[in-house]
Amino acid sequence: MATTSTRAAEQPERPPRTRSVLRDPAFLRLWSGTTASGLATWALPFVLGLAVLDRTIGAGTLGLLLAARTAGFLVAVAVGGVLADRHSRRGVVRWSGLAAAAATPLLALGLGRSLALALAAAVVAGAGQGACRPAFQALTAETVDEDRRQQANAAMTLSVRVTTLAGPSLTALLAVALDTWALLLGIGVLWLVAALVPGPGAARGAAASGGTARPSLRAEFVDGLREARRHPWFLAGLGALTAVIATGYSATGVALPLVSRDTYGTEVVLAAALTAYTLGALGGALVVARWRPRAQGWAALAGLALYGFAPLSLLLPAHGALVVAAYAVAGIGIELFNVPWFTATQREVAPDKLARVSSLDFLLSYGLAPAGLALIAPAIDHFGARPVLAVCAALCFAAPAAAALVPSARGFTRR
């Protein structure tokens, strides 16, 4: 008996198993709110497109409404980052969600009746979408401990991809029974869920200090820029991400429908490629939820570079199956980048400046996407699709490779 006890005592203790983030009620509330906001953000342009099909509005009005929404998003994402660092992050989510929820029925009321009302409501809806983005990002770091954040970020991105995959079919089915006005009210309900489900939160340090004089919003945003400059890997990775979205993502968004129609004579390649991209992203998120490579930054940047295969496949006269496979690879790669990127930002950036740095991320990466789309189409008309696609593919491969040369990019850390 003594010998058995001694051997048992000599065995090394196993490290405690980390509790799954999916069993954490606080995270599940946050995940539900993020999912609702993501679904509402995605659904608005789709439902407005249905309003064009039923002749409630024209294509020109649709363009104006989407531009107004984007303008509201870009302004609010910067302001929202400052407010989320200054005040309660759950409070910022709550008020931005309520603003978007209130704007949506006003947008429905203005469609086909008052362009001014519809445009004003689109701006407010976009502002609500933008203001909550950096707050949700910072809330993940507040809610989940460091060991489980990569799993949490993977769960967040999985919800986005499932929404993208199932959303069009679900909305099309609902459109059979409901008109545009009712669908827009449903989007408002989703924003109410996003605003209220994450729960109440205590005010952050500055807001709790009892009215102490605060720097201006501009000064605090600039302070966030200084924090970003302290992390060379962040600036390098953000530059690479922006280059890939502004060139590769935009080029394929414009060129893929043209190639599907002109080269293959069918829309099947377009639909299959977009579906393969989403399925690839789902697979990538599942892999990266548990995968911890030693050189995590290099692995993430290599994943980002995989997007270059998407424009490259459109450049070559290949079988349609190769295009579909290239988009699946691009989807895998984008999540191999996204999840470690968000996790590293939450780990490395000072907690009281995290929302501002995250707002810079969204401002550049998402903000330049419309500019890329606006420039790519005239470039294709002027130079032709092949030269434009060749340049975009080269940039998608070169930008992450250049970012990897920054010493701290190897592990996405300054340590």
C-alpha positions in Angstrom: 0.0 0.0 0.0 2.8 2.4 0.8 4.6 1.6 -2.4 1.4 2.3 -4.4 0.8 5.6 -2.6 4.4 6.7 -3.2 4.1 6.0 -6.9 0.9 7.9 -7.1 2.4 10.8 -5.3 5.4 10.8 -7.7 3.2 11.1 -10.8 3.1 14.6 -12.2 -0.2 16.4 -11.8 -2.1 16.9 -15.0 -2.9 20.5 -15.9 -6.5 21.3 -15.3 -8.7 21.2 -18.4 -9.8 24.6 -19.6 -13.5 24.9 -19.4 -15.1 25.4 -22.8 -16.0 29.0 -23.5 -19.4 27.7 -24.8 -20.3 26.8 -21.3 -19.8 30.3 -20.0 -23.2 32.1 -19.7 -21.7 35.5 -19.9 -19.9 34.7 -23.2 -23.0 33.0 -24.6 -25.0 36.2 -24.0 -22.2 38.2 -25.7 -22.1 35.7 -28.5 -25.9 36.0 -29.0 -25.7 39.7 -29.1 -22.8 39.7 -31.6 -24.6 37.2 -33.8 -27.8 39.2 -33.8 -25.9 42.4 -34.7 -24.0 40.6 -37.5 -27.2 39.1 -38.9 -28.9 42.6 -38.8 -25.9 44.2 -40.5 -25.8 41.6 -43.2 -29.6 41.6 -43.8 -30.1 45.3 -44.3 -28.5 45.6 -47.8 -30.1 42.3 -48.9 -33.6 43.5 -47.8 -33.1 46.9 -49.5 -32.1 44.9 -52.7 -35.5 43.1 -52.4 -37.1 46.6 -52.3 -35.6 47.3 -55.7 -37.0 44.0 -57.0 -40.5 44.8 -55.9 -40.1 48.4 -57.3 -40.5 50.1 -54.0 -37.3 52.0 -54.7 -35.0 52.3 -57.7 -31.4 51.2 -58.1 -30.2 54.8 -57.7 -32.0 55.2 -54.4 -30.5 51.9 -53.3 -27.0 53.2 -54.0 -27.7 56.4 -52.0 -29.0 54.4 -49.1 -26.0 52.1 -49.0 -23.6 55.0 -49.3 -25.4 56.8 -46.4 -25.2 53.7 -44.3 -21.5 53.3 -45.0 -20.8 56.9 -44.1 -22.6 56.5 -40.8 -20.6 53.3 -40.1 -17.2 54.9 -40.8 -17.8 58.0 -38.6 -19.3 56.0 -35.8 -16.7 53.2 -35.7 -14.1 55.8 -34.8 -16.2 57.6 -32.2 -17.5 54.3 -30.8 -14.0 53.1 -30.1 -13.3 56.2 -28.0 -16.6 56.0 -26.2 -16.2 52.2 -25.5 -12.8 53.0 -23.8 -14.2 56.0 -22.0 -17.5 54.5 -20.7 -19.1 51.1 -20.2 -18.6 48.9 -23.3 -21.9 47.2 -22.7 -23.5 50.6 -22.5 -22.0 51.6 -25.9 -23.4 48.3 -27.3 -26.8 49.0 -25.7 -27.2 52.5 -27.0 -25.8 51.8 -30.5 -28.1 48.8 -30.8 -31.1 50.9 -29.7 -30.2 53.6 -32.2 -30.1 51.1 -35.0 -33.3 49.5 -33.8 -35.1 52.8 -33.8 -33.8 53.8 -37.2 -34.9 50.7 -39.0 -38.7 51.3 -38.9 -38.0 54.9 -39.9 -36.1 53.6 -42.9 -39.1 51.4 -43.7 -41.4 54.4 -43.4 -39.3 56.5 -45.7 -38.9 53.9 -48.5 -40.8 55.1 -51.6 -42.2 58.1 -49.6 -39.5 60.3 -48.3 -35.9 60.0 -49.5 -34.7 62.5 -46.9 -36.2 60.4 -44.1 -34.8 57.2 -45.5 -31.3 58.6 -45.9 -31.3 60.0 -42.4 -32.4 56.6 -41.0 -29.8 54.8 -43.1 -27.1 57.1 -41.6 -28.3 56.3 -38.0 -28.5 52.6 -38.7 -25.0 52.6 -40.1 -23.8 54.5 -37.1 -25.3 52.0 -34.8 -23.6 49.2 -36.7 -20.3 51.0 -36.6 -20.3 52.0 -32.9 -20.9 48.5 -31.6 -18.1 46.9 -33.6 -15.1 48.0 -31.4 -17.2 47.7 -28.2 -18.0 44.0 -29.0 -14.3 43.4 -29.7 -13.2 44.8 -26.4 -16.0 43.1 -24.5 -14.7 39.7 -25.6 -11.4 40.5 -23.9 -13.3 41.6 -20.8 -15.6 38.6 -20.7 -13.2 35.7 -21.6 -9.9 34.9 -19.9 -6.8 34.9 -22.1 -6.5 31.1 -22.4 -9.9 30.8 -24.0 -10.0 33.9 -26.2 -8.9 32.2 -29.4 -11.7 29.7 -28.9 -14.1 32.6 -28.3 -13.0 34.5 -31.4 -13.4 31.3 -33.4 -17.0 31.0 -32.1 -17.7 34.6 -33.0 -16.5 34.2 -36.6 -18.3 30.9 -36.9 -21.6 32.7 -36.2 -20.7 35.2 -38.9 -20.0 32.5 -41.5 -23.2 30.5 -40.7 -25.2 33.7 -41.0 -23.6 34.4 -44.4 -24.3 30.9 -45.5 -27.9 30.5 -44.3 -29.0 34.1 -44.3 -29.9 34.5 -48.0 -32.0 31.4 -48.1 -33.8 32.3 -44.9 -34.5 35.8 -46.0 -35.7 34.7 -49.4 -38.1 32.3 -47.7 -39.4 35.0 -45.4 -39.8 37.3 -48.4 -42.4 34.9 -49.8 -44.8 35.6 -46.9 -43.6 39.1 -45.7 -43.1 42.4 -47.5 -40.1 44.7 -47.2 -41.6 46.7 -44.4 -42.1 43.6 -42.2 -38.6 42.4 -43.0 -37.1 45.7 -42.0 -39.0 45.6 -38.7 -37.5 42.1 -38.2 -34.1 43.7 -38.5 -35.1 46.2 -35.9 -35.9 43.3 -33.5 -32.5 41.8 -34.1 -30.9 45.1 -33.1 -33.0 45.0 -29.9 -31.6 41.6 -29.1 -28.1 42.8 -29.8 -28.6 45.8 -27.5 -30.2 44.0 -24.6 -28.9 40.4 -24.5 -25.3 41.1 -23.4 -26.6 42.5 -20.1 -25.7 45.5 -18.0 -22.1 46.6 -17.4 -20.3 48.8 -14.9 -18.8 52.1 -16.1 -15.1 52.0 -16.9 -12.5 54.0 -15.1 -12.8 57.4 -16.6 -16.6 57.4 -16.5 -16.6 56.3 -12.8 -14.2 59.1 -11.8 -17.0 61.5 -10.9 -16.8 64.1 -13.7 -13.1 64.6 -14.0 -12.2 66.7 -17.1 -11.6 64.5 -20.1 -9.6 65.0 -23.2 -11.6 65.6 -26.4 -12.8 62.7 -28.6 -10.1 63.6 -31.1 -7.3 63.6 -28.5 -8.4 60.2 -27.2 -8.6 58.8 -30.7 -5.0 60.1 -31.4 -4.0 58.4 -28.1 -5.3 55.2 -29.6 -3.2 55.7 -32.7 -0.1 56.1 -30.5 -1.0 52.8 -28.8 -1.3 51.1 -32.2 2.2 52.5 -33.2 3.7 50.8 -30.1 2.9 47.4 -31.9 4.8 47.2 -35.2 3.3 43.8 -35.9 -0.2 45.4 -35.7 0.6 48.1 -38.2 2.2 45.6 -40.5 -0.7 43.1 -40.3 -3.3 45.9 -40.7 -1.5 47.1 -43.8 -1.4 43.6 -45.3 -5.1 43.1 -44.4 -6.1 46.4 -45.9 -4.2 45.7 -49.1 -5.8 42.2 -49.5 -9.3 43.6 -48.9 -8.9 46.7 -51.1 -7.4 44.7 -54.0 -8.1 41.0 -53.9 -11.5 41.1 -52.2 -12.7 44.0 -54.3 -11.3 42.6 -57.6 -12.9 39.2 -57.1 -16.2 40.9 -56.1 -16.3 42.7 -59.4 -14.6 40.1 -61.7 -16.1 36.9 -60.4 -19.6 37.6 -61.8 -18.1 38.7 -65.1 -15.9 35.6 -65.4 -18.7 33.3 -64.4 -20.9 34.8 -67.1 -18.4 35.4 -69.9 -16.0 32.5 -69.5 -18.3 29.7 -68.2 -21.6 30.9 -69.5 -23.4 30.3 -66.2 -24.0 31.7 -62.8 -23.3 28.3 -61.2 -19.6 29.1 -60.9 -20.4 32.4 -59.1 -22.8 30.7 -56.6 -20.5 27.7 -56.1 -17.4 29.9 -55.5 -19.1 32.1 -52.9 -20.5 29.1 -51.1 -17.1 27.4 -51.2 -15.6 30.5 -49.7 -18.0 30.5 -46.8 -17.6 26.8 -46.2 -13.8 27.2 -46.3 -14.1 29.9 -43.7 -16.2 27.7 -41.5 -13.5 25.0 -41.7 -10.7 27.5 -41.1 -12.5 28.8 -37.9 -12.9 25.2 -36.6 -9.2 24.4 -37.2 -7.9 27.6 -35.7 -10.1 27.3 -32.6 -7.6 24.8 -31.2 -4.5 25.1 -33.4 -1.6 27.0 -31.7 1.4 27.2 -34.1 4.7 28.3 -32.5 5.1 31.2 -35.0 1.4 32.2 -34.8 1.9 35.5 -36.6 3.7 34.0 -39.6 1.0 31.3 -39.8 -1.7 33.9 -39.8 -0.1 36.0 -42.5 0.5 32.9 -44.6 -3.3 32.2 -44.3 -4.0 35.8 -45.4 -1.8 35.3 -48.4 -3.9 32.4 -49.5 -6.5 34.9 -50.7 -4.3 35.5 -53.7 -5.4 32.2 -55.2 -8.9 33.7 -55.7 -7.9 36.4 -58.2 -5.3 34.1 -59.7 -7.9 31.4 -60.5 -9.9 34.0 -62.4 -6.9 35.0 -64.3 -6.2 31.6 -65.8 -8.4 29.8 -68.3 -9.1 26.9 -65.9 -12.0 24.5 -65.2 -14.7 26.0 -63.0 -13.9 23.5 -60.3 -10.5 25.1 -59.9 -12.1 28.5 -59.2 -14.4 26.9 -56.6 -11.4 25.2 -55.0 -9.4 28.5 -55.0 -12.2 30.3 -53.2 -12.5 27.5 -50.6 -8.7 27.9 -49.9 -9.2 31.7 -49.6 -12.0 31.1 -47.1 -9.8 28.8 -45.0 -6.9 31.3 -45.1 -8.9 34.4 -44.1 -10.0 32.7 -40.8 -6.5 31.4 -40.2 -5.6 35.1 -40.1 -8.7 36.6 -38.5 -8.9 34.6 -35.3 -5.2 34.8 -34.3 -5.3 38.5 -35.3 -8.2 39.4 -33.0 -6.8 37.3 -30.2 -3.4 38.9 -30.4 -4.9 42.4 -30.4 -6.9 41.6 -27.3 -3.8 40.2 -25.6 -1.2 42.8 -26.6 -3.0 46.1 -26.7 -3.5 48.0 -23.4 -7.0 47.1 -22.1 -8.0 50.8 -21.7 -7.2 51.5 -25.4 -8.4 48.2 -26.9 -11.6 49.6 -28.4 -9.8 52.5 -30.0 -7.2 50.3 -31.6 -9.9 47.9 -32.8 -11.8 50.8 -34.3 -8.7 51.6 -36.3 -8.7 48.1 -37.6 -12.3 48.2 -38.7 -11.9 51.8 -40.1 -9.1 50.8 -42.5 -9.9 47.2 -43.4 -13.7 47.7 -43.8 -13.6 51.4 -44.7 -11.4 50.9 -47.8 -13.4 48.0 -49.2 -16.0 50.4 -50.8 -13.1 52.5 -52.2 -11.5 49.4 -53.7 -14.8 48.3 -55.3 -15.3 51.8 -56.7 -11.8 51.8 -58.3 -11.6 48.2 -59.5 -14.5 48.4 -61.9 -13.2 51.4 -63.9 -9.7 49.8 -63.9 -11.1 46.6 -65.4 -13.0 48.7 -68.0 -9.8 50.6 -68.9 -7.1 47.9 -68.7 -9.0 44.7 -69.0 -9.7 42.1 -66.4 -6.5 40.1 -66.7 -4.0 42.8 -65.9 -6.1 44.0 -63.0 -6.4 40.5 -61.6 -2.7 39.8 -62.0 -1.8 43.0 -60.1 -4.3 42.2 -57.3 -3.1 38.6 -57.0 0.5 39.8 -56.7 -0.4 42.3 -54.0 -2.3 39.6 -52.1 0.8 37.5 -52.0 3.3 40.3 -51.5 1.6 42.3 -48.8 1.5 39.5 -46.1 5.0 38.5 -47.1 6.2 42.1 -46.5 4.4 42.2 -43.2 6.1 39.0 -42.1 9.5 40.8 -42.4 8.7 42.9 -39.3 10.4 41.2 -36.4 7.5 41.2 -34.0 5.2 39.8 -36.7 6.5 36.2 -36.1 4.3 35.8 -33.0 2.1 38.9 -33.2 3.8 40.2 -30.0 6.4 42.7 -28.9 7.7 40.3 -26.2 
